[in-house]
Amino acid sequence: LSWSWGGDAVRQRAAARTAMALLGLSAGVPMIVAGDEDLRSQRGNNNAYNLDSVASWLAPPDPAGPSAFHVFVSRLFAFRAMHPALRPSRAWPTAEDPDGDGQPTLRWLRESGAPMDDAYFDATDRHFVGLELDGDELGDPSSAIYVAYNGWSRTLTVTPPAPPAGTQWAIAIDTSATAESWSNARAAGDEVELAAATIDVENRAVVVLIAR
C-alpha cells in the first residue's frame, strides 16, 4: 500500500530519503532503478514497463545542477563505499567480541541505549531500532557506526551508546526534513560532532553517527 503523506512534498522527500537510507545502510547489494536517485516516482504508476509516457521516461539532466535529493543519494552511497562495516563480506556480524575490547561486533539497542531483547523485537508497539557496529572488528575507518531509525509518528529523544574510548560521535546522515539545510548527508570529513548526550530523531527518520 502506498502512502502519499497527504500530498505534503516535504514529508514525501523525507520518506524517500529514509527508504533510500535503509537500503543504502543494509548488507548485500542495494538494488535501485534508474531515476530513483532523482525521485522519479513514475507518477504512481506500477505498470510503467507497459506505458510509454512521461510516467516512465527519464528526464534529461537539469542544467542548473543535481537536485538536493540527488546530492543526498550520492553522499549516502559514498558513505557506504567508505565504510566496509556496512558491507560484510561474510555472514552478518553477530554479538560476539573477537578482539576482546568489550564492544560486540553488532548490538541492537533501544532508544534509551539499553540492549534489545526478544520481547522488545516482538512488541508491536515498539517502533525504534538502534544498531551499533564495531568498526575495529570490521576493518572500518571509524571505530564504531551507530544507526538510529524512528518508525514512530513522533520525534524520539534517543540516547546513543557511549562511543569507544578516545572518540566522539559525529552526525553523518539525518534523513529528516529539518536536516535538508545540509542535504541530509555530510561529505566525508564534514561530520559534526554531537554537542549533547542525546539526539532527537524525527518521525520516520534515520540518523547515522560515526565515532572518530
N, CA, C and O of each residue as an XYZ file, in Angstrom:
848
protein
N       0.843     -1.188      0.000
C       0.000      0.000      0.000
C       0.879      1.239      0.000
O       1.861      1.316      0.738
N       0.520      2.203     -0.831
C       1.283      3.446     -0.892
C       0.741      4.441      0.132
O      -0.375      4.297      0.630
N       1.542      5.435      0.429
C       1.177      6.454      1.413
C       1.687      7.790      0.876
O       2.894      7.980      0.729
N       0.778      8.709      0.585
C       1.152      9.958     -0.087
C       1.481     11.092      0.869
O       1.843     12.181      0.423
N       1.364     10.863      2.183
C       1.569     11.935      3.169
C       0.644     13.123      2.895
O       0.987     14.265      3.201
N      -0.530     12.848      2.317
C      -1.490     13.918      2.072
C      -1.003     14.943      1.075
O      -1.488     16.074      1.057
N      -0.051     14.561      0.246
C       0.480     15.487     -0.746
C       1.516     16.452     -0.207
O       1.925     17.372     -0.916
N       1.955     16.264      1.040
C       2.967     17.138      1.648
C       4.335     16.803      1.057
O       4.914     15.763      1.371
N       4.849     17.683      0.203
C       6.095     17.408     -0.514
C       7.292     17.272      0.418
O       8.195     16.479      0.152
N       7.308     18.032      1.504
C       8.420     17.957      2.453
C       8.474     16.570      3.095
O       9.540     15.960      3.184
N       7.321     16.083      3.536
C       7.274     14.754      4.147
C       7.545     13.652      3.121
O       8.154     12.633      3.447
N       7.098     13.855      1.908
C       7.356     12.874      0.854
C       8.857     12.728      0.610
O       9.369     11.617      0.474
N       9.554     13.864      0.556
C      11.009     13.816      0.344
C      11.697     13.115      1.510
O      12.608     12.312      1.311
N      11.251     13.427      2.740
C      11.861     12.792      3.915
C      11.630     11.283      3.892
O      12.536     10.511      4.206
N      10.425     10.863      3.523
C      10.124      9.431      3.460
C      10.991      8.743      2.405
O      11.468      7.629      2.621
N      11.194      9.407      1.264
C      12.031      8.834      0.211
C      13.483      8.727      0.672
O      14.156      7.738      0.380
N      13.968      9.743      1.392
C      15.341      9.678      1.914
C      15.498      8.538      2.912
O      16.495      7.817      2.884
N      14.512      8.376      3.794
C      14.592      7.313      4.786
C      14.608      5.953      4.115
O      15.394      5.085      4.495
N      13.755      5.756      3.128
C      13.730      4.482      2.408
C      15.063      4.215      1.727
O      15.573      3.095      1.769
N      15.627      5.241      1.100
C      16.907      5.074      0.417
C      18.019      4.810      1.428
O      18.919      4.013      1.162
N      17.968      5.471      2.585
C      18.997      5.265      3.607
C      18.941      3.847      4.164
O      19.982      3.215      4.343
N      17.740      3.337      4.440
C      17.617      1.972      4.961
C      18.168      0.970      3.954
O      18.755     -0.040      4.339
N      17.982      1.243      2.677
C      18.546      0.379      1.645
C      20.063      0.517      1.591
O      20.785     -0.480      1.566
N      20.539      1.754      1.575
C      21.970      2.003      1.438
C      22.794      1.563      2.632
O      23.998      1.339      2.503
N      22.164      1.435      3.794
C      22.876      1.019      5.003
C      22.748     -0.476      5.276
O      23.295     -0.977      6.258
N      22.034     -1.183      4.418
C      21.802     -2.609      4.612
C      22.926     -3.436      3.996
O      23.573     -3.017      3.036
N      23.144     -4.616      4.565
C      24.104     -5.550      3.993
C      23.555     -6.086      2.678
O      22.343     -6.101      2.462
N      24.454     -6.525      1.800
C      24.021     -7.003      0.497
C      24.160     -5.919     -0.542
O      24.683     -4.843     -0.254
N      23.702     -6.188     -1.740
C      23.843     -5.261     -2.857
C      22.575     -4.420     -2.984
O      21.507     -4.974     -3.243
N      22.660     -3.095     -2.810
C      21.470     -2.253     -2.972
C      20.980     -2.292     -4.421
O      21.775     -2.175     -5.355
N      19.697     -2.453     -4.597
C      19.107     -2.526     -5.939
C      18.170     -1.331     -6.129
O      17.111     -1.263     -5.505
N      18.561     -0.397     -6.987
C      17.706      0.735     -7.301
C      17.498      0.780     -8.814
O      18.262      0.187     -9.577
N      16.469      1.482     -9.226
C      16.134      1.623    -10.636
C      16.611      2.988    -11.111
O      16.578      3.960    -10.357
N      17.054      3.059    -12.360
C      17.496      4.342    -12.919
C      16.423      5.401    -12.711
O      15.255      5.198    -13.042
N      16.834      6.514    -12.168
C      15.905      7.598    -11.879
C      15.527      7.693    -10.422
O      15.062      8.742     -9.975
N      15.717      6.607     -9.655
C      15.404      6.662     -8.222
C      16.220      7.740     -7.520
O      15.759      8.346     -6.553
N      17.439      7.977     -8.014
C      18.300      8.974     -7.384
C      17.794     10.397     -7.586
O      18.308     11.331     -6.971
N      16.800     10.566     -8.437
C      16.206     11.883     -8.677
C      14.717     11.915     -8.379
O      13.979     12.733     -8.929
N      14.279     11.010     -7.498
C      12.887     10.978     -7.057
C      11.911     10.693     -8.200
O      10.779     11.176     -8.179
N      12.332      9.921     -9.186
C      11.415      9.570    -10.268
C      10.368      8.609     -9.709
O      10.691      7.476     -9.352
N       9.145      9.049     -9.635
C       8.084      8.270     -8.992
C       7.245      7.473     -9.975
O       6.406      6.675     -9.559
N       7.454      7.672    -11.277
C       6.585      7.089    -12.309
C       5.140      7.546    -12.119
O       4.196      6.913    -12.591
N       5.002      8.679    -11.406
C       3.698      9.288    -11.150
C       2.712      8.281    -10.550
O       1.518      8.294    -10.848
N       3.253      7.411     -9.697
C       2.414      6.452     -9.009
C       2.027      5.248     -9.842
O       1.248      4.413     -9.383
N       2.552      5.133    -11.060
C       2.181      4.019    -11.935
C       3.054      2.811    -11.651
O       4.280      2.911    -11.694
N       2.441      1.672    -11.363
C       3.207      0.474    -11.051
C       3.289     -0.491    -12.242
O       3.674     -1.649    -12.081
N       2.927     -0.009    -13.429
C       2.957     -0.835    -14.627
C       3.682     -0.094    -15.748
O       3.302     -0.159    -16.917
N       4.759      0.624    -15.341
C       5.407      1.537    -16.287
C       6.083      0.824    -17.448
O       6.282      1.425    -18.504
N       6.443     -0.449    -17.275
C       7.101     -1.153    -18.371
C       6.165     -1.288    -19.572
O       6.621     -1.537    -20.688
N       4.870     -1.128    -19.351
C       3.892     -1.253    -20.426
C       3.245      0.093    -20.731
O       2.136      0.158    -21.262
N       3.958      1.173    -20.387
C       3.391      2.500    -20.576
C       4.477      3.420    -21.124
O       5.447      3.712    -20.425
N       4.327      3.873    -22.348
C       5.308      4.752    -22.986
C       4.841      6.196    -22.824
O       4.170      6.748    -23.695
N       5.209      6.796    -21.692
C       4.787      8.172    -21.416
C       5.758      8.790    -20.422
O       6.737      8.158    -20.027
N       5.487     10.026    -20.020
C       6.352     10.716    -19.066
C       6.402     10.003    -17.723
O       7.287     10.274    -16.911
N       5.451      9.085    -17.477
C       5.477      8.329    -16.225
C       6.717      7.457    -16.136
O       7.194      7.180    -15.035
N       7.253      7.016    -17.279
C       8.399      6.113    -17.261
C       9.643      6.677    -17.928
O      10.711      6.072    -17.830
N       9.541      7.813    -18.599
C      10.716      8.385    -19.253
C      11.678      8.971    -18.226
O      11.256      9.498    -17.196
N      12.968      8.874    -18.514
C      13.971      9.551    -17.690
C      14.111     10.991    -18.158
O      14.211     11.257    -19.356
N      14.116     11.908    -17.216
C      14.258     13.323    -17.562
C      15.709     13.626    -17.923
O      16.620     12.995    -17.386
N      15.940     14.585    -18.826
C      17.321     14.977    -19.134
C      17.948     15.665    -17.932
O      17.229     16.161    -17.064
N      19.278     15.704    -17.863
C      19.935     16.376    -16.730
C      19.503     17.833    -16.614
O      19.326     18.525    -17.616
N      19.340     18.279    -15.390
C      18.967     19.670    -15.140
C      20.200     20.552    -15.331
O      21.209     20.345    -14.658
N      20.137     21.527    -16.234
C      21.310     22.386    -16.448
C      21.722     23.170    -15.209
O      22.850     23.653    -15.117
N      20.788     23.297    -14.245
C      21.107     24.025    -13.009
C      21.925     23.180    -12.044
O      22.395     23.680    -11.022
N      22.098     21.888    -12.367
C      22.870     21.012    -11.495
C      22.000     19.967    -10.841
O      20.777     20.003    -10.977
N      22.618     19.024    -10.125
C      21.857     17.944     -9.498
C      20.911     18.450     -8.420
O      21.178     19.455     -7.760
N      19.807     17.742     -8.254
C      18.830     18.105     -7.235
C      19.384     17.801     -5.849
O      20.378     17.089     -5.704
N      18.724     18.352     -4.831
C      19.147     18.092     -3.453
C      19.045     16.603     -3.131
O      19.881     16.062     -2.407
N      18.016     15.940     -3.671
C      17.876     14.505     -3.411
C      19.010     13.738     -4.090
O      19.534     12.779     -3.524
N      19.385     14.146     -5.275
C      20.500     13.510     -5.982
C      21.793     13.654     -5.175
O      22.577     12.710     -5.077
N      22.008     14.828     -4.605
C      23.200     15.050     -3.775
C      23.163     14.121     -2.561
O      24.175     13.520     -2.201
N      21.995     14.007     -1.936
C      21.864     13.124     -0.776
C      22.201     11.685     -1.146
O      22.973     11.030     -0.445
N      21.634     11.189     -2.233
C      21.881      9.803     -2.643
C      23.359      9.591     -2.954
O      23.930      8.563     -2.591
N      23.976     10.556     -3.619
C      25.406     10.451     -3.933
C      26.239     10.352     -2.664
O      27.145      9.524     -2.579
N      25.939     11.184     -1.685
C      26.698     11.157     -0.435
C      26.397      9.897      0.372
O      27.290      9.346      1.016
N      25.143      9.439      0.342
C      24.778      8.207      1.049
C      25.600      7.028      0.536
O      26.157      6.270      1.330
N      25.681      6.869     -0.778
C      26.394      5.721     -1.320
C      27.909      5.916     -1.274
O      28.656      4.938     -1.274
N      28.368      7.163     -1.233
C      29.791      7.407     -0.978
C      30.122      6.986      0.457
O      31.189      6.430      0.715
N      29.200      7.256      1.388
C      29.377      6.841      2.782
C      29.424      5.316      2.862
O      30.270      4.752      3.556
N      28.527      4.663      2.162
C      28.510      3.201      2.155
C      29.828      2.657      1.607
O      30.388      1.711      2.161
N      30.316      3.244      0.534
C      31.556      2.767     -0.085
C      32.754      2.949      0.839
O      33.703      2.166      0.800
N      32.702      3.989      1.671
C      33.823      4.303      2.542
C      33.833      3.467      3.819
O      34.844      3.427      4.520
N      32.722      2.799      4.131
C      32.613      2.071      5.401
C      32.345      0.588      5.153
O      31.193      0.184      4.996
N      33.395     -0.217      5.118
C      33.223     -1.651      4.876
C      32.411     -2.361      5.960
O      31.926     -3.469      5.732
N      32.254     -1.747      7.128
C      31.416     -2.359      8.165
C      29.984     -2.542      7.675
O      29.269     -3.424      8.150
N      29.567     -1.706      6.722
C      28.217     -1.799      6.175
C      28.125     -2.829      5.058
O      27.034     -3.134      4.575
N      29.277     -3.366      4.646
C      29.316     -4.302      3.520
C      30.057     -5.571      3.928
O      31.101     -5.883      3.357
N      29.536     -6.303      4.903
C      30.242     -7.503      5.380
C      30.444     -8.498      4.241
O      29.519     -8.801      3.488
N      31.667     -8.997      4.134
C      31.995     -9.921      3.043
C      31.600    -11.353      3.366
O      31.535    -12.203      2.478
N      31.336    -11.617      4.650
C      30.914    -12.948      5.055
C      29.540    -12.873      5.711
O      28.750    -11.986      5.386
N      29.251    -13.774      6.613
C      27.955    -13.776      7.277
C      27.740    -12.467      8.039
O      28.700    -11.786      8.402
N      26.489    -12.127      8.274
C      26.156    -10.910      9.013
C      26.814    -10.944     10.384
O      26.815    -11.987     11.039
N      27.378     -9.816     10.834
C      28.045     -9.776     12.143
C      27.124    -10.239     13.268
O      25.900    -10.166     13.163
N      27.741    -10.716     14.340
C      26.995    -11.214     15.492
C      27.372    -10.414     16.737
O      28.156     -9.467     16.669
N      26.805    -10.808     17.866
C      27.072    -10.120     19.127
C      28.360    -10.586     19.788
O      28.622    -10.217     20.933
N      29.168    -11.380     19.106
C      30.440    -11.826     19.666
C      31.454    -10.677     19.687
O      31.259     -9.654     19.032
N      32.525    -10.859     20.438
C      33.554     -9.823     20.609
C      34.932    -10.434     20.328
O      35.692    -10.690     21.262
N      35.261    -10.670     19.052
C      36.500    -11.380     18.731
C      37.769    -10.701     19.214
O      38.718    -11.386     19.596
N      37.815     -9.359     19.210
C      39.060     -8.694     19.605
C      39.119     -8.399     21.103
O      40.114     -7.850     21.576
N      38.070     -8.754     21.865
C      38.087     -8.622     23.315
C      38.139     -7.207     23.843
O      38.627     -6.976     24.949
N      37.633     -6.239     23.055
C      37.673     -4.852     23.513
C      36.435     -4.461     24.306
O      36.280     -3.300     24.686
N      35.547     -5.432     24.560
C      34.344     -5.146     25.328
C      33.195     -4.631     24.492
O      32.106     -4.386     25.013
N      33.425     -4.463     23.198
C      32.383     -3.966     22.308
C      32.022     -5.070     21.310
O      32.854     -5.433     20.478
N      30.795     -5.612     21.375
C      30.407     -6.657     20.425
C      30.479     -6.154     18.984
O      30.373     -4.956     18.724
N      30.659     -7.078     18.067
C      30.693     -6.694     16.654
C      29.409     -5.987     16.258
O      29.428     -5.036     15.477
N      28.285     -6.461     16.806
C      26.983     -5.871     16.495
C      26.137     -5.836     17.758
O      26.116     -6.791     18.535
N      25.441     -4.721     17.952
C      24.492     -4.619     19.064
C      23.205     -3.980     18.575
O      23.235     -3.006     17.823
N      22.048     -4.540     19.012
C      20.750     -3.932     18.780
C      20.352     -3.193     20.056
O      20.408     -3.763     21.146
N      19.949     -1.928     19.925
C      19.723     -1.083     21.103
C      18.375     -0.369     21.052
O      17.859     -0.050     19.981
N      17.821     -0.127     22.239
C      16.592      0.665     22.362
C      16.932      2.151     22.307
O      18.103      2.531     22.288
N      15.896      2.987     22.283
C      16.142      4.430     22.266
C      16.813      4.911     23.542
O      17.444      5.969     23.546
N      16.688      4.153     24.621
C      17.332      4.508     25.885
C      18.819      4.140     25.894
O      19.557      4.551     26.789
N      19.253      3.371     24.902
C      20.625      2.874     24.867
C      20.757      1.483     25.443
O      21.812      0.860     25.327
N      19.691      0.984     26.070
C      19.714     -0.370     26.633
C      19.616     -1.400     25.515
O      19.043     -1.122     24.461
N      20.178     -2.597     25.743
C      20.100     -3.632     24.707
C      18.659     -4.076     24.459
O      17.836     -4.085     25.375
N      18.365     -4.442     23.215
C      17.074     -5.031     22.897
C      17.060     -6.489     23.333
O      18.104     -7.134     23.433
N      15.848     -6.999     23.594
C      15.686     -8.422     23.854
C      14.561     -8.937     22.956
O      13.971     -8.174     22.191
N      14.272    -10.223     23.053
C      13.248    -10.809     22.189
C      11.884    -10.161     22.408
O      11.119     -9.981     21.461
N      11.584     -9.811     23.653
C      10.289     -9.201     23.957
C      10.148     -7.853     23.242
O       9.073     -7.515     22.746
N      11.251     -7.084     23.195
C      11.210     -5.798     22.508
C      10.995     -6.000     21.017
O      10.160     -5.329     20.408
N      11.749     -6.928     20.425
C      11.611     -7.196     18.998
C      10.188     -7.625     18.633
O       9.688     -7.280     17.562
N       9.545     -8.371     19.520
C       8.218     -8.923     19.239
C       7.087     -7.955     19.555
O       5.954     -8.178     19.129
N       7.371     -6.878     20.298
C       6.317     -5.960     20.723
C       5.843     -5.107     19.546
O       6.649     -4.446     18.891
N       4.550     -5.122     19.282
C       4.008     -4.374     18.146
C       3.931     -2.870     18.400
O       3.722     -2.097     17.465
N       4.097     -2.447     19.655
C       4.034     -1.025     19.965
C       5.422     -0.387     20.026
O       5.556      0.759     20.454
N       6.444     -1.111     19.606
C       7.804     -0.573     19.577
C       8.169     -0.209     18.145
O       8.013     -1.019     17.232
N       8.654      1.009     17.954
C       8.916      1.483     16.596
C      10.322      2.054     16.423
O      10.593      2.754     15.447
N      11.206      1.762     17.356
C      12.576      2.255     17.259
C      13.547      1.088     17.143
O      13.387      0.059     17.800
N      14.555      1.267     16.297
C      15.626      0.284     16.170
C      16.956      1.029     16.177
O      17.161      1.954     15.391
N      17.856      0.622     17.067
C      19.210      1.158     17.085
C      20.199      0.049     16.782
O      20.064     -1.063     17.294
N      21.178      0.335     15.967
C      22.181     -0.653     15.568
C      23.567     -0.053     15.737
O      23.840      1.031     15.221
N      24.443     -0.744     16.453
C      25.831     -0.295     16.599
C      26.758     -1.373     16.052
O      26.623     -2.553     16.379
N      27.700     -0.951     15.216
C      28.701     -1.851     14.645
C      30.078     -1.464     15.156
O      30.417     -0.282     15.214
N      30.867     -2.458     15.525
C      32.243     -2.229     15.977
C      33.131     -2.119     14.739
O      33.463     -3.127     14.114
N      33.507     -0.908     14.394
C      34.299     -0.690     13.186
C      35.652     -1.355     13.220
O      36.136     -1.827     12.191
N      36.282     -1.404     14.403
C      37.612     -2.010     14.516
C      37.598     -3.472     14.073
O      38.510     -3.931     13.385
N      36.565     -4.186     14.470
C      36.483     -5.608     14.136
C      36.091     -5.852     12.688
O      36.281     -6.949     12.163
N      35.538     -4.822     12.038
C      35.051     -4.984     10.672
C      35.919     -4.245      9.662
O      35.517     -4.053      8.515
N      37.115     -3.830     10.090
C      38.041     -3.171      9.172
C      37.577     -1.818      8.676
O      37.863     -1.430      7.543
N      36.856     -1.097      9.534
C      36.280      0.184      9.134
C      37.151      1.345      9.582
O      37.803      1.246     10.622
N      37.187      2.448      8.831
C      37.958      3.607      9.280
C      37.381      4.287     10.519
O      38.095      5.018     11.206
N      36.115      4.063     10.813
C      35.502      4.589     12.029
C      35.512      3.523     13.117
O      35.282      2.346     12.842
N      35.776      3.934     14.339
C      35.816      2.982     15.449
C      34.470      2.308     15.675
O      34.409      1.162     16.121
N      33.385      3.029     15.364
C      32.042      2.483     15.515
C      31.089      3.261     14.623
O      31.332      4.420     14.286
N      30.003      2.606     14.250
C      28.920      3.235     13.494
C      27.624      2.955     14.238
O      27.367      1.823     14.649
N      26.817      3.982     14.408
C      25.529      3.834     15.087
C      24.422      4.317     14.157
O      24.479      5.431     13.636
N      23.421      3.473     13.956
C      22.280      3.800     13.104
C      21.023      3.798     13.963
O      20.738      2.813     14.643
N      20.267      4.896     13.936
C      19.026      5.018     14.695
C      17.868      5.221     13.725
O      17.896      6.134     12.899
N      16.856      4.372     13.826
C      15.666      4.505     12.979
C      14.429      4.658     13.854
O      14.149      3.813     14.704
N      13.696      5.742     13.639
C      12.461      6.008     14.369
C      11.283      5.777     13.426
O      11.002      6.612     12.565
N      10.604      4.660     13.584
C       9.449      4.366     12.755
C       8.143      4.861     13.344
O       7.069      4.546     12.832
N       8.226      5.635     14.419
C       7.040      6.146     15.095
C       6.579      7.435     14.434
O       7.284      7.985     13.587
N       5.397      7.922     14.815
C       4.819      9.134     14.227
C       5.258     10.410     14.932
O       4.869     11.505     14.526
N       6.074     10.282     15.996
C       6.544     11.456     16.728
C       8.057     11.412     16.872
O       8.679     10.361     16.716
N       8.640     12.561     17.171
C      10.077     12.640     17.401
C      10.439     11.905     18.690
O       9.728     12.008     19.690
N      11.544     11.166     18.661
C      12.045     10.469     19.833
C      13.374     11.076     20.267
O      14.213     11.408     19.429
N      13.564     11.220     21.562
C      14.864     11.593     22.109
C      15.631     10.311     22.384
O      15.219      9.494     23.208
N      16.743     10.141     21.691
C      17.476      8.873     21.687
C      18.822      9.054     22.377
O      19.505     10.060     22.181
N      19.192      8.067     23.185
C      20.500      8.064     23.841
C      21.409      7.063     23.140
O      21.232      5.856     23.303
N      22.378      7.540     22.364
C      23.306      6.602     21.727
C      24.184      5.931     22.772
O      24.335      6.453     23.877
N      24.762      4.786     22.443
C      25.699      4.152     23.371
C      26.947      5.019     23.514
O      27.198      5.895     22.687
N      27.713      4.775     24.547
C      28.971      5.517     24.705
C      29.899      5.163     23.551
O      30.031      3.987     23.213
N      30.547      6.156     22.935
C      31.477      5.843     21.850
C      32.724      5.161     22.395
O      32.994      5.258     23.592
N      33.488      4.478     21.558
C      34.729      3.851     22.025
C      35.650      4.871     22.691
O      35.610      6.057     22.363
N      36.467      4.414     23.613
C      37.360      5.299     24.371
C      38.208      6.151     23.432
O      38.758      5.663     22.445
N      38.298      7.435     23.767
C      39.123      8.348     22.985
C      38.468      8.881     21.736
O      39.119      9.569     20.949
N      37.163      8.578     21.523
C      36.460      9.060     20.336
C      35.197      9.802     20.738
O      34.783      9.775     21.897
N      34.592     10.465     19.759
C      33.314     11.141     19.949
C      32.405     10.802     18.789
O      32.864     10.529     17.680
N      31.095     10.823     19.057
C      30.131     10.622     17.981
C      30.023     11.876     17.130
O      30.093     12.993     17.642
N      29.852     11.685     15.834
C      29.615     12.791     14.912
C      28.491     12.395     13.964
O      28.403     11.241     13.543
N      27.636     13.352     13.630
C      26.480     13.078     12.770
C      26.921     13.068     11.310
O      27.502     14.032     10.811
N      26.628     11.950     10.634
C      26.965     11.828      9.215
C      25.727     11.936      8.332
O      25.792     12.498      7.238
N      24.594     11.400      8.801
C      23.370     11.350      7.992
C      22.168     11.612      8.897
O      22.117     11.135     10.031
N      21.211     12.369      8.387
C      19.929     12.589      9.063
C      18.892     12.812      7.973
O      18.942     13.824      7.274
N      17.957     11.887      7.815
C      17.019     11.960      6.693
C      15.823     12.866      6.948
O      14.960     12.994      6.079
N      15.748     13.496      8.116
C      14.579     14.296      8.481
C      14.486     15.563      7.644
O      15.448     15.981      7.001
N      13.296     16.163      7.672
C      13.082     17.427      6.959
C      13.950     18.543      7.533
O      14.397     19.425      6.800
N      14.187     18.506      8.836
C      14.984     19.545      9.491
C      16.394     19.624      8.917
O      16.979     20.706      8.859
N      16.936     18.507      8.499
C      18.325     18.459      8.020
C      18.472     18.754      6.538
O      19.563     18.603      5.988
N      17.399     19.171      5.881
C      17.508     19.490      4.455
C      18.470     20.646      4.196
O      19.006     20.774      3.095
N      18.689     21.481      5.197
C      19.575     22.637      5.008
C      21.007     22.218      4.693
O      21.760     22.994      4.105
N      21.398     20.981      5.082
C      22.742     20.497      4.749
C      22.685     19.218      3.917
O      23.575     18.371      3.991
N      21.618     19.096      3.123
C      21.456     17.992      2.167
C      21.358     16.629      2.828
O      21.465     15.605      2.153
N      21.154     16.602      4.156
C      20.849     15.372      4.910
C      21.987     14.369      5.022
O      21.864     13.388      5.756
N      23.078     14.583      4.324
C      24.239     13.697      4.441
C      25.490     14.546      4.305
O      25.622     15.334      3.368
N      26.410     14.379      5.250
C      27.639     15.157      5.229
C      28.677     14.516      4.312
O      28.764     13.293      4.209
N      29.447     15.350      3.659
C      30.583     14.838      2.908
C      31.627     14.326      3.894
O      31.686     14.779      5.037
N      32.442     13.389      3.447
C      33.464     12.801      4.319
C      34.351     13.893      4.906
O      34.866     14.741      4.177
N      34.527     13.870      6.226
C      35.341     14.865      6.906
C      34.563     16.050      7.425
O      35.078     16.827      8.229
N      33.303     16.205      6.968
C      32.478     17.342      7.391
C      31.456     16.972      8.456
O      30.603     17.787      8.806
N      31.534     15.744      8.977
C      30.579     15.330     10.007
C      30.690     16.252     11.230
O      31.774     16.723     11.573
N      29.556     16.494     11.869
C      29.503     17.427     13.004
C      29.400     16.654     14.307
O      28.505     15.825     14.472
N      30.311     16.920     15.231
C      30.318     16.203     16.498
C      29.089     16.546     17.338
O      28.604     17.678     17.330
N      28.601     15.539     18.062
C      27.450     15.749     18.933
C      27.815     16.687     20.069
O      28.896     16.600     20.651
N      26.891     17.582     20.371
C      27.125     18.513     21.470
C      26.413     18.089     22.741
O      26.559     18.731     23.781
N      25.640     17.006     22.663
C      24.871     16.544     23.828
C      24.924     15.024     23.897
O      25.428     14.360     22.991
N      24.393     14.489     24.990
C      24.411     13.035     25.186
C      23.250     12.351     24.492
O      23.209     11.123     24.420
N      22.296     13.138     23.974
C      21.141     12.573     23.286
C      20.972     13.228     21.919
O      21.537     14.287     21.648
N      20.192     12.584     21.074
C      19.847     13.156     19.775
C      18.345     13.044     19.583
O      17.719     12.102     20.067
N      17.773     14.002     18.881
C      16.365     13.925     18.509
C      16.268     13.296     17.130
O      16.823     13.813     16.160
N      15.562     12.184     17.050
C      15.346     11.514     15.770
C      13.888     11.743     15.391
O      12.981     11.239     16.052
N      13.671     12.499     14.332
C      12.315     12.853     13.944
C      11.530     11.635     13.469
O      12.092     10.571     13.206
N      10.225     11.820     13.369
C       9.358     10.702     12.998
C       9.759     10.118     11.646
O       9.938     10.838     10.663
N       9.891      8.813     11.627
C      10.210      8.035     10.431
C      11.465      8.556      9.735
O      11.505      8.718      8.516
N      12.480      8.809     10.546
C      13.763      9.274     10.038
C      14.881      8.338     10.477
O      14.738      7.577     11.434
N      15.981      8.411      9.767
C      17.193      7.668     10.097
C      18.297      8.661     10.417
O      18.483      9.639      9.692
N      19.033      8.418     11.498
C      20.211      9.206     11.860
C      21.390      8.251     11.973
O      21.282      7.187     12.583
N      22.514      8.639     11.383
C      23.719      7.811     11.412
C      24.841      8.591     12.059
O      25.133      9.723     11.672
N      25.483      7.964     13.071
C      26.630      8.568     13.744
C      27.869      7.721     13.478
O      27.783      6.503     13.322
N      29.019      8.385     13.430
C      30.286      7.674     13.356
C      31.163      8.108     14.529
O      31.101      9.258     14.965
N      31.968      7.194     15.031
C      32.887      7.510     16.123
C      34.236      7.847     15.516
O      34.762      7.095     14.695
N      34.794      8.979     15.922
C      36.092      9.386     15.386
C      36.884     10.130     16.440
O      38.009     10.556     16.180
